[in-house]
Amino acid sequence: MDLFIEFYKENGEILTKRKQYTEAAHHLAFMGWLQRLVNGSGYIRREYASGLKFIDLVILFAGEKFVFELKTEKNYKKEKALPQIAAYAHRMNVREGYLLVFRREIDDVEAIGQREELEYEGLKVHLY
């Protein structure tokens, strides 16, 4: 995640300064960045079906699963996002989940990558 944060600090404005600011733009940027890491040694599953819901990304790499939910600040409500990522992680049988919230305004470069670790329903949530 530290490497992605560095990448986003250098390149994130291209996503946020456009008229059409959508969650999909961040999905694509994050998936593109991840692809070079996984690069044939794992899988990136997009909009992975889990029950009746869809997990934004499931990464299978080095024998481990990583569950990601991506939000824009506009669509982010902590009280809704935490149960969502917890349900996905429990369904995928992992103990950790990643919740990435992208902000439209990134004038303060140092604010990019702020992180918090939370415990929710027995799940360790990495909130960026």
C-alpha positions in Angstrom: 0.0 0.0 0.0 2.9 2.4 0.7 4.0 2.0 -2.9 0.5 2.7 -4.2 0.3 5.8 -2.0 3.6 7.1 -3.5 2.2 6.4 -7.0 -1.0 8.2 -6.2 0.7 11.2 -4.8 2.6 11.6 -8.0 -0.3 10.8 -10.4 -3.6 11.1 -8.6 -4.5 14.6 -9.8 -5.1 13.3 -13.3 -8.1 11.4 -11.8 -9.5 14.1 -9.6 -9.2 17.2 -11.8 -11.5 15.9 -14.5 -15.2 16.8 -14.9 -16.2 13.2 -14.7 -15.0 12.2 -11.3 -16.1 8.6 -10.8 -15.3 5.7 -8.5 -14.5 3.7 -11.7 -11.5 5.9 -12.4 -9.9 5.0 -9.1 -10.8 1.3 -9.6 -9.0 1.4 -12.9 -5.9 3.2 -11.5 -5.6 0.9 -8.6 -6.2 -2.2 -10.7 -3.6 -1.1 -13.3 -1.1 -0.4 -10.5 -1.8 -3.8 -8.9 -1.5 -5.6 -12.2 2.2 -4.9 -12.4 2.7 -6.4 -8.9 0.7 -9.5 -9.5 2.1 -9.8 -13.1 1.3 -13.5 -13.7 2.0 -14.7 -10.2 -1.5 -14.2 -9.0 -5.0 -13.1 -9.9 -7.0 -9.8 -9.7 -10.7 -10.6 -9.6 -12.8 -7.5 -10.2 -16.4 -7.1 -9.0 -16.0 -10.6 -7.5 -19.4 -12.1 -6.6 -19.8 -13.0 -3.0 -23.3 -14.0 -2.1 -25.6 -11.4 -3.6 -23.1 -8.6 -3.3 -19.9 -7.7 -5.3 -16.5 -7.2 -3.7 -14.6 -4.5 -5.7 -11.4 -6.5 -5.8 -10.1 -9.8 -4.5 -6.4 -10.3 -5.0 -5.0 -13.9 -4.9 -1.3 -13.7 -4.5 1.4 -15.9 -2.9 -1.3 -18.2 -1.5 -3.2 -15.4 0.2 -6.4 -13.5 -0.4 -6.7 -9.8 -0.1 -10.2 -8.1 -0.1 -10.5 -4.5 -1.2 -13.5 -2.1 -1.2 -12.9 1.2 -2.9 -15.0 4.3 -2.3 -15.0 7.9 -3.3 -15.4 10.4 -0.5 -18.8 11.3 -1.8 -20.0 7.6 -1.6 -18.3 6.8 1.7 -20.2 6.4 5.0 -18.1 4.6 7.6 -21.2 3.0 9.2 -22.1 1.4 5.9 -18.7 0.6 4.6 -17.4 -1.3 7.7 -20.3 -3.8 7.7 -19.8 -4.2 3.9 -16.1 -5.0 4.0 -16.6 -7.2 7.1 -19.3 -9.3 5.3 -17.0 -9.7 2.3 -14.0 -10.6 4.3 -15.9 -13.1 6.4 -17.4 -14.7 3.3 -13.9 -15.0 1.7 -12.6 -16.4 5.0 -9.9 -13.8 5.6 -9.1 -11.9 8.8 -8.2 -8.6 7.2 -9.8 -6.2 4.7 -8.8 -3.0 2.9 -11.0 0.0 2.6 -9.7 2.7 0.3 -11.5 6.1 0.2 -10.5 8.5 -2.6 -10.9 12.2 -2.1 -11.7 14.6 -4.9 -9.5 17.4 -3.4 -5.9 16.3 -2.9 -4.3 19.7 -2.5 -2.6 18.5 0.7 -0.3 15.8 -0.7 0.7 14.8 2.8 -2.9 13.9 3.6 -2.8 11.2 0.9 -2.3 7.9 2.4 -3.6 8.7 5.9 -4.4 5.4 7.4 -6.3 3.9 10.3 -6.5 0.4 11.5 -9.8 -0.6 13.0 -11.3 -3.8 14.5 -14.8 -4.5 13.3 -16.6 -7.8 13.9 -13.4 -9.7 14.5 -11.9 -8.2 11.3 -8.8 -6.0 11.0 -9.7 -3.2 8.6 -7.0 -1.2 7.0 -8.7 2.2 6.2 -6.8 4.4 3.7 
